[in-house]
Amino acid sequence: MNTEIKQVLEKIENNGFEAYIVGGFVRDYLLCHESSDIDIATSALPKDIQTMFGTSKRLGNYGSYNLKTNQFNFDITTYREEYDYCNRNPKKIVYTSNLLTDLHRRDFTMNAICMDKNGKIINMMGGVEDLENRVIRMIGNPKKRLQEDPLRILRAIRFAGTLDFTMDEELKKAILEEKENVRNLTSYRIKKELDAILLSPNFKKCFALLEEFGLQEMIGVYFQDPVYVNDLNGMWAQMILTKEIPFTKNEKKQIEKIKEIVCEKQITKQMIYQESLYTILVAAKILEIEEEKITSIIKEMPIQERKELAISFKELSALTNTSPKETKKIEEKLIAKILEGTLKNDLESIQKEIQKEMK
């Protein structure tokens, strides 16, 4: 057991409460995957947790307490029961002192495996066996659980695809019956699930499942034959979108730039000069151009940025006697010729070229 994790668990226990790691961290640990996000379930009430770890910090949704250490991000939450879901959120929450009661509110058996401070596994819901059998199984009645929160449909597909698991038949049947509820999910929540899917090398299986369940039209995302790259913008740049996706302004800009380069099916000196190295390298991966090739092109470039041009903008403007807008256009033409190798990057050559163009 990691020292930081053990200290947090022991601090809660030393104050007279139960505390267990539960959920994704334990699942990932058993699958030999690294994780830094840890959910702790405890019999301590929110006010007790605040007293133990600091009263100044605001509690998150449903009384969860967030704690960051050097290595981990902890969410500490009181055992609870949840009732009367509306828009994915329970209207009523009842705190309890019983771990098993708390586990019954969780989504899949593999996400209800617990671990104590000594690293001992507590397997109350059969999650360990389902992990061993590579099966996604819902806790409780799948139909009812998907009605409570339709995001669980996309989560089931994400886990089945990214982990290369299968879903049990009851869950499959419930998804087919309840899939229309996916339309009620916010675009932000859908994007968050799709982000996790697209970052997985096994994303194609996820999309195959989305197609199998008839969900692609609802989420508005399709793909043809994308190349996997370990970059979210690079993956989104290869998707076909029929609905608005809530990208940030920066994400949207990067995705469009990557698309533009990929559509050209080549990477030129002009592109490298104009775009960020990040954009170029992501596009190169999609085009399956080796990074060494890009490095080689960069080394061959007479100039890589504006400050290397042998004439300043002020000098160029005085020489051409044009407006800043027209001067910029002339500058761009000069740079293009220098990159093409048809013009030397020295002041005399540039002056001669301008005089020729101004006749």
GIDAUR-V35617 format. One record per residue. PHI is phi in radians with two decimals (none if undefined). Layout:
{{PHI} {PHI}}
This chain:
{{none} {-1.04} {-1.05} {-1.08} {-1.12} {-1.07} {-1.10} {-1.14} {-1.10} {-1.16} {-1.07} {-1.20} {-1.13} {-1.15} {-1.64} {1.63} {-2.13} {-1.43} {-2.74} {-2.42} {-1.33} {-2.52} {1.72} {-1.04} {-1.10} {-1.19} {-0.98} {-1.16} {-1.05} {-1.23} {-1.63} {1.11} {-1.86} {-1.40} {-2.67} {-2.06} {-1.69} {-2.21} {-1.74} {-1.98} {-1.80} {-2.51} {-1.41} {-1.21} {-1.32} {-0.90} {-1.14} {-1.20} {-1.11} {-1.09} {-1.10} {-1.22} {-1.94} {2.22} {-1.42} {-1.34} {-1.38} {-1.26} {-1.28} {-1.41} {-1.01} {1.08} {1.37} {-1.37} {-1.95} {-1.71} {-2.34} {-1.93} {-2.08} {-1.06} {-1.87} {-2.31} {-2.05} {-1.74} {-2.07} {-1.88} {-2.32} {-1.27} {-0.88} {-2.74} {-2.01} {-2.20} {-2.35} {0.93} {-1.21} {-2.54} {0.93} {1.33} {-2.01} {-1.24} {-1.33} {-2.30} {-2.21} {-2.13} {-1.26} {-2.42} {-1.84} {-1.94} {-1.09} {-1.04} {-1.02} {-1.12} {-1.13} {-1.16} {-1.51} {-1.40} {-1.38} {-1.96} {-1.01} {-1.21} {-1.71} {-2.10} {-1.45} {-1.99} {-2.46} {-1.61} {-1.14} {-1.68} {1.54} {-1.30} {-1.54} {-1.94} {-2.06} {-1.49} {-1.94} {1.35} {-1.17} {-1.09} {-1.11} {-1.18} {-1.12} {-1.10} {-1.56} {1.02} {-2.13} {-1.64} {-2.26} {-1.38} {-1.44} {1.44} {-1.32} {-0.99} {-1.08} {-1.14} {-1.19} {-1.30} {-1.16} {-1.05} {-2.60} {-1.17} {-1.07} {-1.08} {-1.11} {-1.21} {-1.15} {-1.08} {-1.14} {-1.07} {-1.14} {-1.06} {-1.35} {-1.18} {-1.59} {1.03} {-1.77} {-1.93} {-1.71} {-1.24} {-1.08} {-1.11} {-1.18} {-1.03} {-1.08} {-1.14} {-1.10} {-1.08} {-1.37} {-1.94} {-1.08} {-1.04} {-1.18} {-1.06} {-1.09} {-1.49} {-1.31} {-1.25} {-1.11} {-1.12} {-1.16} {-1.11} {-1.07} {-1.05} {-1.18} {-1.18} {-1.00} {-1.13} {-1.16} {-1.19} {-1.42} {-1.65} {-1.04} {-1.73} {-1.10} {-1.12} {-1.18} {-1.07} {-1.21} {-1.11} {-1.23} {-1.03} {-1.21} {-1.04} {-1.56} {1.23} {-1.83} {-1.08} {-1.10} {-1.19} {-1.63} {1.28} {-2.28} {-2.28} {-2.50} {-1.77} {-2.48} {-1.26} {-1.67} {-1.24} {-2.29} {-1.43} {-2.68} {-1.13} {-1.09} {-1.12} {-1.27} {-1.09} {-1.12} {-1.76} {-1.52} {-1.76} {-1.91} {-1.95} {-2.35} {-1.19} {-1.90} {-1.35} {-1.31} {-1.27} {-1.02} {-1.20} {-1.04} {-1.05} {-1.10} {-1.12} {-1.08} {-1.11} {-1.12} {-1.09} {-0.99} {-1.02} {-1.18} {-1.07} {-1.08} {-1.30} {1.08} {-2.78} {-2.19} {-1.85} {-1.07} {-1.07} {-1.11} {-1.11} {-1.14} {-1.42} {-1.83} {-1.23} {-1.08} {-0.99} {-1.05} {-1.08} {-1.20} {-1.15} {-1.07} {-1.09} {-1.09} {-1.12} {-1.39} {1.03} {-1.75} {-1.09} {-1.07} {-1.07} {-1.15} {-1.11} {-1.03} {-1.11} {-1.12} {-1.05} {-1.12} {-1.41} {-1.27} {-1.13} {-2.41} {-2.02} {-2.68} {-0.95} {-1.14} {-1.47} {-1.14} {-1.29} {-2.31} {-1.36} {-1.13} {-1.12} {-1.14} {-1.12} {-1.11} {-1.19} {-1.22} {-1.61} {0.93} {-2.13} {-1.17} {-0.93} {-1.13} {-1.23} {-1.06} {-1.08} {-1.14} {-1.11} {-1.01} {-1.07} {-1.15} {-1.07} {-1.08} {-1.03} {-1.19} {-1.12} {-1.16} {-1.27} {1.59} {-1.64} {-2.49} {-1.38} {-1.57} {-2.38} {-1.03} {-1.10} {-1.13} {-1.15} {-1.09} {-1.12} {-1.13} {-1.16} {-1.05} {-1.14} {-1.26} {-1.44} {-1.19}}
